Amino acid sequence: MKYLSDILDGLAFTELQGSADMEISAIVFDSRKVEPNCLFVAVKGTQVDGHDYIEQAISMGAVAVICEELPAHVTGEVDFFMVADSSIALGIVAANFYDNPSSKLKLVGVTGTNGKTTIATLLYKLFYDLGYKCGLLSTVENQINGQVVTATHTTPDPVVLNMLLAEMVEKGCDYCFMEVSSHAVVQHRIEGLKFTGAIFSNLTHDHLDYHKTFDSYRDAKKAFFDYLPKNAFALTNADDKNGMVMLQNTIAHKKSYGMKNMADYRAKIIENQFSGLFLNIDGEEVWFKLVGTFNAYNLLAVYSAAMLLEQDKAKVLVSLSKLTGARGRFDYVIAANGTIGIVDYAHSPDAVQNILSTVHDVRKGKEKVITVLGCGGDRDKTKRPIMARVACEWSDKVIFTSDNPRSEDPAQIIKDMEEGVDPAFKRHTMSIVDRREAIKVAVNLAQPGDIVVIAGKGHEKYQEIKGVRTHFDDKEELMAIFDQMK
């Protein structure tokens, strides 16, 4: 229980009705989770407006309400606190309720279209290996000093986020590394948090179903850097055309990394093959287990952040050389006959090109590349034909299939993808709605040594069709087929 007056610290009110002299059991913004003596925050979401559930929340035991406008009819003795934006207020009160845990450890956020999960995961593994207690908040999973906590969103809601950070503090964590999505910035899920640093990976076509324009998407990423305090660091990719845009208005300590343009931290690829990357990184030549140019950037970002967090250079490079990436990111297995299968989360045009261009760079000879590709339903439709076109340009054979069709007709999603295929590539494509069958066909088409790339779902262990999630794991499917080939 916390006193409401303490929970409301830092909020600006447009109107007050009542007193803050009471104890609160919980912060709730979902009326279905209301409990006696809680504070209900009415948030206007993209699908539901919490203001429509204020009376229901009160009837279930809420004793105080934060809202942007009063309901028409109110019964019972309840205190109301009006604010200009209740989503901002939610972040602040959630942080206060859990005693502002982000100020009690070093919180580093990673944003960008691609690479967020790998960079955050590598930072977590690196600092854990260096002997620190630390936490991870990522798309794949959350971890608290080695204990896995299931992840449901790239960036959790403010209440869950602060609860997890508080648990990290309680368990003695020194650091937390987290992905910061553009949705989380726009929806103020990071409001009230105190960041030690921010890292920008890159910016490409994605999430335009939500942000509508590329400029709005870019500005959402940039807003995270604008939000940083003066004593934080702002680390950006100097080789991305939007990299320096991120630093334009931030008051944080500005630093950059890159392999082409002038930057504070630099690297050069010496060798790139399936066995790993040989890099000259900040003047030192080191072998790394990760593969591909995109991972060279991820490793450089992690190294740069570690230097800004005042870690020993030699220890960092030795530790990084031993680490593997995040699950479902260029995650490959080799069949008994030498066929290589790669599972990757690539679900944007640039990510598909990254993974396939990497395969092109590291393959030894004339091995054929067979790509299985789907696009998610109820998401940005404009990228579907672009992803299909990119896959065709970089593959010998492409099989279009279902990803997570959600409420959409999977056959229609595939038709949207096919519109991007140049007539010259048509004979190298086929469409199989059933994803399991598509993977099986791709492997059966492969000759010994060929490379099968399964893109789109990566770490996900489900497929969502018409609102129902059923177990489905690309890597499990791939390995089961490989086992049958022994």
C-alpha positions in Angstrom: 0.0 0.0 0.0 1.2 3.5 -0.9 -0.2 6.9 0.0 -1.9 8.5 -3.0 -0.2 11.8 -2.3 3.2 10.2 -2.9 2.0 8.3 -6.0 0.8 11.6 -7.6 4.1 13.4 -7.1 5.2 15.2 -10.2 1.7 15.3 -11.9 0.2 18.5 -13.2 -3.6 18.6 -12.7 -6.2 20.5 -14.7 -8.8 20.0 -12.0 -9.1 18.2 -8.6 -12.1 16.7 -6.9 -11.2 15.2 -3.5 -8.2 14.6 -1.4 -5.0 12.5 -1.9 -5.0 11.5 1.8 -5.6 7.8 1.4 -3.7 4.5 0.8 -3.7 2.8 -2.6 -3.3 -0.9 -3.2 -2.5 -0.9 -6.9 -2.3 1.1 -10.1 -4.8 -0.2 -12.7 -5.7 1.0 -16.2 -7.6 -2.1 -17.3 -11.1 -2.1 -15.7 -11.1 -5.9 -15.7 -8.1 -5.9 -13.2 -9.6 -3.4 -10.8 -9.3 -4.4 -7.1 -10.5 -2.7 -3.9 -8.7 0.5 -2.9 -6.9 0.8 -6.3 -6.2 3.9 -8.4 -7.8 3.6 -11.8 -6.2 5.5 -14.7 -8.5 6.1 -17.6 -6.4 6.0 -20.7 -7.5 6.7 -24.3 -6.1 3.7 -26.2 -6.1 2.9 -29.9 -9.0 0.4 -29.6 -10.6 1.2 -26.2 -11.2 4.4 -24.2 -10.7 3.8 -20.5 -13.1 6.7 -19.7 -15.9 4.5 -20.8 -15.1 2.2 -17.9 -14.7 4.6 -15.0 -18.1 3.8 -13.5 -17.4 0.1 -13.8 -14.0 0.6 -12.1 -15.6 2.4 -9.2 -18.3 -0.3 -8.8 -15.5 -2.8 -8.5 -13.6 -0.9 -5.7 -11.5 1.8 -7.3 -11.2 4.7 -4.7 -9.5 7.3 -6.9 -9.5 8.0 -10.7 -7.1 9.8 -12.9 -8.8 11.0 -16.1 -8.9 13.7 -18.8 -12.6 14.3 -18.4 -15.3 13.5 -15.8 -17.9 10.9 -16.5 -21.5 12.0 -16.9 -22.7 10.2 -13.9 -20.7 9.3 -10.8 -21.9 7.3 -7.8 -20.0 6.6 -4.6 -17.2 8.5 -2.8 -14.4 8.7 -5.2 -11.6 11.2 -5.7 -11.0 12.5 -9.3 -7.8 14.0 -10.6 -8.0 15.5 -14.1 -4.9 15.7 -16.2 -4.1 16.8 -19.8 -2.9 13.4 -20.9 -3.7 10.3 -18.8 -1.2 8.1 -20.7 1.6 10.3 -19.5 0.2 10.3 -16.0 0.1 6.5 -16.0 3.8 6.3 -16.5 4.6 8.8 -13.8 2.3 7.2 -11.1 3.5 3.7 -12.0 7.1 4.8 -11.5 6.1 6.5 -8.2 4.2 3.5 -7.0 7.2 1.3 -7.4 9.6 3.8 -5.8 11.1 4.9 -9.2 13.2 1.8 -9.8 14.9 3.1 -13.0 16.8 5.6 -10.9 18.3 2.8 -8.7 20.1 1.0 -11.6 21.6 1.9 -15.0 18.8 1.7 -17.6 19.9 1.6 -21.2 17.3 1.6 -24.0 17.7 0.4 -27.6 15.6 1.7 -30.5 15.5 1.3 -34.2 13.8 -0.9 -36.9 16.2 -3.8 -36.9 18.7 -5.0 -34.3 17.0 -3.9 -31.1 16.6 -7.5 -29.8 20.1 -8.6 -30.7 21.8 -5.4 -29.2 19.8 -5.6 -26.0 20.4 -9.3 -25.6 24.1 -9.0 -26.3 24.4 -6.2 -23.8 22.7 -8.3 -21.2 24.8 -11.4 -21.9 28.0 -9.3 -21.9 27.4 -7.6 -18.6 26.2 -10.8 -17.0 29.5 -12.4 -18.2 31.4 -9.5 -16.9 30.1 -10.3 -13.4 27.2 -7.8 -13.1 23.7 -8.6 -11.9 21.4 -7.3 -14.7 18.0 -7.4 -16.3 16.7 -7.7 -19.9 13.5 -6.4 -21.4 13.1 -7.6 -25.0 10.8 -8.9 -27.6 12.0 -12.5 -27.2 12.1 -12.7 -23.4 12.6 -10.7 -20.2 15.3 -11.8 -17.8 16.2 -10.9 -14.2 19.7 -12.0 -13.4 19.3 -15.3 -15.2 15.6 -15.9 -14.4 13.4 -15.9 -17.5 10.1 -13.9 -17.5 7.9 -14.3 -20.5 7.6 -11.3 -22.8 4.3 -10.3 -24.3 5.3 -6.9 -25.9 8.5 -5.4 -27.1 8.1 -2.7 -24.4 5.7 -3.6 -21.6 3.0 -1.3 -20.3 4.2 1.2 -17.6 2.8 -0.8 -14.7 4.4 -4.1 -15.7 7.6 -2.2 -16.8 8.1 -0.6 -13.4 7.1 -3.8 -11.6 9.8 -5.7 -13.4 12.4 -2.9 -12.8 11.5 -2.9 -9.1 12.1 -6.7 -9.0 15.5 -6.2 -10.7 16.4 -3.6 -8.0 15.2 -5.9 -5.3 17.5 -8.6 -6.6 20.5 -6.3 -6.7 20.7 -5.7 -10.5 23.2 -3.0 -11.5 22.0 -2.7 -15.1 18.9 -3.2 -17.2 19.0 -3.3 -21.0 15.6 -2.8 -22.8 14.1 -2.5 -26.2 12.2 0.7 -26.7 9.7 0.5 -29.6 8.2 3.4 -31.4 4.8 2.4 -30.2 6.1 2.6 -26.6 7.4 6.1 -27.1 4.2 7.4 -28.7 2.0 5.7 -26.1 4.2 7.1 -23.3 5.0 3.7 -21.9 8.5 5.0 -21.0 7.2 8.1 -19.2 8.6 8.5 -15.7 11.7 6.3 -16.4 15.3 7.6 -16.0 17.6 6.4 -18.7 21.4 6.2 -18.4 21.7 5.8 -22.2 20.0 5.2 -25.5 21.2 3.4 -28.6 19.9 3.9 -32.2 20.4 1.0 -34.6 18.8 2.0 -37.9 15.5 3.1 -39.5 13.7 1.4 -42.4 10.2 0.9 -43.6 8.0 -0.6 -40.9 4.9 0.0 -38.7 3.3 2.5 -41.1 0.0 0.8 -40.3 0.3 2.6 -36.9 2.4 5.7 -37.6 0.9 6.3 -41.1 4.0 8.1 -42.4 7.7 7.4 -42.4 8.3 10.9 -40.9 6.0 10.1 -38.0 7.8 6.8 -37.4 11.2 8.5 -37.5 10.0 11.2 -35.1 8.8 8.6 -32.6 12.3 7.2 -32.5 13.8 10.6 -32.2 11.4 11.5 -29.3 13.2 8.9 -27.2 16.5 10.7 -27.6 14.8 14.1 -27.0 13.6 12.7 -23.7 17.0 11.8 -22.4 18.5 13.7 -19.4 21.8 15.7 -19.7 23.9 13.1 -17.9 22.8 10.2 -20.2 24.6 9.1 -23.4 23.0 9.2 -26.8 24.7 6.6 -29.1 23.7 6.6 -32.8 24.6 4.7 -36.0 26.5 7.2 -38.1 26.1 5.1 -41.3 22.3 5.3 -41.2 20.9 8.3 -43.0 18.6 9.0 -40.1 21.3 8.4 -37.5 22.4 11.9 -36.8 18.8 13.1 -36.9 18.3 11.3 -33.6 20.9 13.6 -32.0 19.6 16.9 -33.2 17.7 18.0 -30.1 19.0 15.8 -27.4 20.8 17.3 -24.4 22.5 14.0 -23.7 26.2 13.2 -24.3 26.3 12.5 -28.1 28.4 9.7 -29.5 28.3 7.6 -32.7 29.5 4.3 -34.2 30.0 3.2 -37.8 32.0 1.4 -40.5 31.7 3.8 -43.4 31.4 7.4 -42.1 33.4 9.2 -39.4 32.3 8.0 -36.0 33.6 7.9 -32.4 33.7 4.1 -32.5 34.6 2.3 -35.7 34.9 -1.2 -37.1 35.9 -2.9 -40.3 34.9 -6.4 -41.6 38.0 -8.5 -42.4 36.1 -11.8 -43.0 32.4 -12.7 -43.0 31.5 -16.4 -43.2 29.1 -19.0 -41.6 31.7 -19.6 -38.9 31.5 -16.0 -37.8 32.9 -12.5 -38.3 36.5 -11.4 -38.1 36.5 -7.7 -37.3 38.9 -4.9 -36.6 37.0 -3.1 -33.9 38.4 0.0 -32.4 41.9 -1.1 -33.5 41.7 -4.7 -32.3 41.2 -7.7 -34.5 38.7 -10.2 -33.0 36.7 -13.2 -34.1 33.0 -13.2 -33.2 30.4 -16.0 -33.4 27.8 -13.9 -35.1 27.4 -13.7 -38.9 26.7 -10.9 -41.3 27.2 -7.2 -41.9 24.1 -6.3 -39.8 25.6 -8.2 -36.9 28.9 -6.3 -37.3 26.9 -3.2 -36.6 25.1 -4.8 -33.7 28.4 -5.9 -32.2 29.9 -2.4 -32.7 26.9 -0.8 -31.0 27.3 -3.1 -28.0 31.0 -2.5 -27.8 30.4 1.3 -28.0 27.8 1.2 -25.3 30.1 -0.8 -23.0 32.9 1.8 -23.5 30.4 4.6 -22.6 29.5 2.6 -19.5 33.2 2.6 -18.6 34.0 -1.1 -19.0 37.5 -2.5 -19.7 38.1 -2.7 -23.4 40.0 -6.0 -23.4 37.5 -7.8 -21.1 34.6 -6.6 -23.3 36.1 -7.8 -26.5 37.0 -11.2 -25.0 33.5 -11.7 -23.6 31.8 -10.5 -26.8 33.9 -12.9 -28.9 32.2 -15.8 -27.0 28.6 -14.7 -27.2 25.8 -15.9 -29.5 22.9 -13.6 -30.5 19.2 -13.7 -29.6 17.0 -16.7 -30.4 15.3 -16.5 -33.8 17.9 -14.0 -35.2 20.0 -15.7 -38.0 19.4 -18.9 -36.0 20.8 -21.7 -38.2 21.0 -25.5 -38.1 22.7 -27.9 -40.5 21.1 -31.1 -41.7 22.9 -34.4 -42.0 23.2 -33.9 -45.8 24.7 -30.5 -45.4 21.5 -28.4 -46.1 21.6 -25.3 -44.0 18.4 -24.0 -42.5 18.1 -20.4 -41.1 15.3 -19.1 -39.0 15.0 -15.3 -38.7 12.5 -12.7 -37.4 12.9 -10.6 -40.6 9.5 -8.9 -41.1 10.4 -5.7 -42.9 11.8 -5.2 -46.4 15.2 -4.1 -45.1 15.4 -7.0 -42.6 14.6 -9.5 -45.4 17.4 -7.9 -47.5 19.8 -8.0 -44.6 19.3 -11.6 -44.0 19.4 -12.7 -47.6 22.4 -10.4 -48.6 24.2 -11.9 -45.6 23.5 -15.4 -46.9 24.8 -14.3 -50.3 28.0 -12.9 -48.8 28.8 -16.0 -46.8 27.8 -18.9 -49.1 30.9 -20.6 -50.6 29.8 -21.3 -54.1 26.7 -22.1 -56.1 24.5 -23.2 -53.3 20.9 -22.3 -54.0 18.9 -20.1 -51.6 15.2 -21.1 -51.0 13.3 -18.6 -49.0 10.0 -19.1 -47.1 8.3 -15.8 -46.5 5.1 -14.6 -45.0 3.6 -11.2 -43.8 1.6 -10.6 -40.7 -2.1 -9.8 -40.9 -3.6 -6.6 -39.5 -0.3 -4.8 -40.0 1.3 -2.5 -42.5 0.1 -3.7 -45.9 2.3 -1.5 -48.0 5.4 -3.5 -47.1 4.0 -6.8 -48.4 4.8 -6.4 -52.1 8.2 -4.8 -51.2 9.2 -7.7 -49.0 8.2 -10.2 -51.7 10.2 -8.3 -54.4 13.3 -8.2 -52.2 13.0 -11.9 -51.4 12.8 -12.7 -55.1 15.8 -10.6 -56.0 18.0 -12.3 -53.4 16.7 -15.9 -53.7 16.7 -18.7 -56.2 13.3 -19.9 -55.1 10.7 -18.2 -52.9 7.7 -19.8 -51.3 5.0 -17.3 -50.1 3.0 -18.5 -47.0 1.2 -17.5 -43.9 2.9 -15.7 -41.0 0.3 -14.6 -38.4 -2.7 -13.8 -40.5 -4.6 -12.7 -37.4 -8.1 -11.5 -38.6 -7.2 -11.4 -42.3 -7.5 -14.0 -45.0 -4.0 -15.5 -45.4 -4.7 -16.1 -49.1 -5.3 -12.4 -49.6 -2.1 -11.5 -47.7 -0.2 -13.7 -50.1 -1.9 -12.0 -53.1 -0.8 -8.7 -51.7 2.8 -10.0 -51.6 2.6 -11.4 -55.2 1.8 -8.0 -56.5 5.4 -7.0 -55.9 6.9 -9.8 -57.9 8.4 -8.9 -61.3 7.1 -11.1 -64.1 10.7 -12.3 -64.6 10.7 -13.9 -61.1 7.2 -15.4 -61.3 8.4 -18.9 -62.3 10.7 -18.9 -59.3 7.9 -18.5 -56.8 5.1 -20.6 -55.4 2.4 -20.0 -52.8 1.5 -22.4 -50.1 -0.9 -21.1 -47.4 -0.1 -23.7 -44.8 3.2 -22.6 -43.2 4.2 -26.1 -42.1 3.7 -27.5 -45.6 5.6 -24.5 -47.0 8.7 -25.3 -44.8 8.5 -29.0 -45.7 8.4 -28.2 -49.4 11.3 -25.8 -49.2 13.5 -28.4 -47.5 12.5 -31.1 -50.0 13.4 -28.8 -52.9 16.9 -28.2 -51.4 19.8 -30.2 -52.6 22.7 -31.0 -50.2 24.5 -27.8 -49.2 21.6 -25.5 -50.3 20.3 -22.9 -47.9 16.7 -22.7 -46.7 15.8 -19.3 -45.1 12.5 -19.2 -43.1 11.7 -15.5 -42.4 9.1 -13.6 -40.5 8.5 -15.3 -37.2 11.9 -16.0 -35.7 11.6 -16.6 -31.9 7.8 -16.8 -31.9 6.3 -20.0 -30.8 2.7 -19.5 -32.0 0.6 -18.8 -35.1 -2.4 -16.5 -34.7 -5.4 -17.3 -37.0 -8.8 -15.6 -36.5 -7.9 -14.6 -33.0 -6.7 -18.1 -31.9 -3.1 -18.8 -31.1 -1.8 -22.3 -31.7 1.7 -23.6 -31.0 4.0 -23.2 -34.0 7.8 -22.8 -33.9 9.7 -22.4 -37.2 12.9 -23.9 -35.8 11.0 -26.9 -34.3 9.4 -27.6 -37.7 12.7 -27.2 -39.5 14.6 -29.6 -37.1 11.8 -32.2 -37.2 12.1 -32.3 -41.0 15.9 -32.5 -40.8 15.7 -35.3 -38.3 13.6 -37.3 -40.8 16.4 -36.9 -43.4 18.9 -38.8 -41.2 
